[in-house]
């Protein structure tokens, strides 16, 4: 009976956590080379849990949501058109990324000829969004090698414009405001006190508001730091990738060690062969060597 009660509670809690995270979306149009809409094309992105897709409407419009913050590869397919491939498409919490898909005619390929697919679109994000200058976002892939990522105060103050650390390095000033006037949120939950220390490996994105705060942060007079953590599927995929990497490195080390031992063994075996050859050609003690044949006169 106890297990029957705990299971629904566990599912409910996981759903609450998922809903608490701020999600983003990708939207746009599917067009042909003449900029005419391509209806009913299938648009798919790759998530850690598997493919996630939608179908464009009669006017070629599509929306992919909800999507956790991150960088995605995307494909589009339809009858009579070549497959469209997009890479590096970035999604941010509480924002949508606009991507218009232009599909080309199916190329004519001779039998037996293999054509390697190349991306039709590589997303590039402007460093400053002119429409939202008070909001800045960094994805996990953008700060993965930042040496300050383990220290939230140093990381935020050095990575975002308009934010400076206090003299004691215990708080943040947003455009001159007091440190106590800031607020921080983790997966939609407000955290009181100092900026929370979330393991950098578990962070999906960090968003900083220095102005133009949304209505849900209306009671804050300073700045806001919003931290979104990775989903359970992303954390599992990340751990699995690290495990596979360790196994690969272990195999490479073992193969290198075996190769080194083989190289060290070769000179010793060569010396043994030379020694055995000398023993075979050297006459035994007391055994007379056959006389040399004299040339006939």
N, C-alpha and C positions, 0 to 999 in steps of 0.2 A: 504493500500500500504506500509505503514511504517513497519507493522509487517512482510510482505513478505520479506522485505529487511533485517530486523534484524535477522530473523531465520537462513538464510544461513550464515550470519556473525557469529552468535553464534556457529553454528556447526563447522565453519572453525576455530574459535579461540580454541574450545575444542580439535579439531584435532591437532592444532599446539602445544598445551600444552602436549598432549599425546606423540607426536613425539619428543618433546624436552626432555622428560624424558629418561634416559639411561636405557635400558631394558637388561635382561639377558636371558639365555636359559638353557634347560636341554637336553642332548643328550646322546646316548649310544646304546646298542644292547639288543635285546630280545633273550635269549638263553634257551635251555633246560638243564636238569641235566647232559647231556653228552657234554655240551658246543657247541651244534649244534644250528644254528640260527632258530628262530621260526618266520616264515613270517606272515605278515598281522595281528599281534596282535594289539589290541586297547589299547593305553596308554593315561590315563586321569589324570589331576591334578585338584584340587578344588580351584577355585578362589572365591573371594567375590561376583562376579557377576554371578557365576555358574560354571559348569564343562567346562574344556577346554582340548581338546584332539587331538590326531593324530593317524595314523596307520603306523605300521612298514612296511618297504619295503620287497622285496623278500629275502634279506639277513639279515633281523631282525633289521636293523638300523632305528632309530627314532630320531626326533628332535621336541622339544616343544618350540616354540618361537612365538612372543615376550612375555616375562613374567616380570612383575614388581618385583623388589627386594623384597625378603621375604622368609618365610619358608612354604613349601608346603607338603601336603600328596598326594601320587600318587598311582594309581592302574593300573594293566595290566590284560587284559582278552583275552582269545582265546579258541576255541573249543578243548575239550579233555584235557585241563590243568586246574589246580587249580588257582583261582584268586591270583594274586601277589599284596601285599600291602607294600608300602614304606612310611615312616614317617620322619619328620624332614629334608626334602631335602631343602637345602638353595640355593637361587639364588641371585647373586650379579650383580650390574650394569656393563655392558660392559664385562661380563664374561660368560662362560658356565660351568655348573656343569655336570660332567660325572657320569652317573648311569647305570650300566649294570644290566639287569633284568634276573634272573634265575627262570624259571617257572617249577614247579614240576607236576608230573602226578596227575590226579584227584584221591583223596583218596576214598577208598571204605568205605561207611558209612552205618551202619545198619539202617533199618527203625525205625523212632522214636527217633534216637540219634541226639542231637543237638551239633554241633562242633563250638566253638567260635573261630573266626578268630584272628590270631596273626600277627603282622607285620613281613614280610619276610626280611625287610631291614630298618635299622635306620641309617640315614646319620650322620656322624661325620666329622667335618671340622678340618683340622690341624691348629694349632695356627699360624704357619709360613709356607707360601707356598715357597718351595725352588726355584721355577721357577720365582717367582715375589716377591722378598724380599722388593722391593721399594713401594709396594702397600699393604695397609691394609684396611679392610672393617669391619664395625660393622653393624648388622641389628638392627631394632627397638627392637626386643625381647631380644637382648643382652645388651642393655643399658637402658631398661625400668625402672630399679631400681637404676640407677646411680644417686647419689645425686648431681653430677655436671652437669647433662644434661641441666639444665636451663641456665647455663653460658657457652657459646660456647668456650671461651678461656680455662677455667679450664677443660672442658670436653675433648677437643682435646688434650691438653697438658698432661693430666693424663691417657688417654686411648690409645694413639698411641706412639709407640717407635720411638725415633729420633726427637720428637717435644717437645719444651719447651716454656713456656710463657715468655714474655718480663718482665723486671723489673716493669714496670707500669701496667702489666696485660692488656695491650691494643692491643697486637699483638703476633705473634708466630714466633719462630725461628725454621727453618727446617735444622737440622744438622749444625748449626752455621750461616746460611744465614741471611741476614737482613730481618726485618719484612716487608718492602715495596716490597720485591722480591717475596712474596707469592701471590697466586690468589685463589679465591673461586668461585664456580659455584653452582647455585641452578637450578635443572632441565635443565641443559645444558646452562643456561644463566649466563654469567660472571657478578659478582657483584663487583663494584669498592669500594675501601675503606676497612673498617674493616670487620671482619668476620660477616656475617649476623646472626641476631637472629631469627631463625625459631622455632616456637613452637615445643617442643619435641614430642608432641602427633601427629603432622602432618608429622614427618620424617619417611621415610621408611628405609633409609640406609645412612651411612656416610662413604665415602672413602677418604683416605689420601695417597697422593703420596709424598714420600720423595726422590725418585730417579727413573730413568728410565721412564721419563714422555712420554706419548703417543704424537704422532705428533700434535694432535689438541691443546696440551698445550705447543707447542714448543717454544713460546716466553717468557715462564716463567723460571726464573733462580733460583727460590727458590723452595718451595713446593706448592702443590695444595690440596685444600679441596673441595670435591664434595659431595653435599647434594642432595639426591633424596627424594622427598615428596611422600606421599601416593596418590593413585588414588582416584577419586571421589567415586568409589564403596567401596574402603577400608575405607574411612572416614565415609561413610554412615553406613557400617556394624559396624564400631567401635562405632559410636554414638548410633546405635540401641542396641548394646550389653550393653553399659553403661545404657541406658534407662531400658532395661529388668533387669539389675542388681539392679538398684534403686527400681524398682517395687517389685522385689523379697525381697530385704531388708526391704521395707516398710511392706510387708505382714508378714514377719518373726517377725518384731517388734510388729505389731498389734496382732498376735497370742500369742506372749510372754506376752503382756500386758493383754490380755483376760484371759490367763492361770493364771497369777498372781492374777488378781481380783477374779477368781474362787477359788483359794487356800485361799485367805483372807476371802472369804465368807463362806467357809465350817465350821470353828470353831464357827462363829456366828450362823449359822443354827443349829449346834449341841447343842449349849446352849439353843436356843429357843425350841428345841424338848424336852430337859430335863426339862425345865420349864413347858411346857405344860403337860408332863407326871406327874409331881408333883402335878399340879393343879387338874388333873383328879383323882388322888388317895387320895387327902386330903379331908376329910368330911367337908360339909358346917357348918357354925355356927348354933347351936341349934339343929342340927341333931344328934340323939343318935346313937352310934355305936352298931351294933348287938352284943348280949352277946356271949361269947365264949361257944362253945359246951363242956359240961362236959363229960368226959369219963364214960361209964356205969360201975357200980360196979359189 
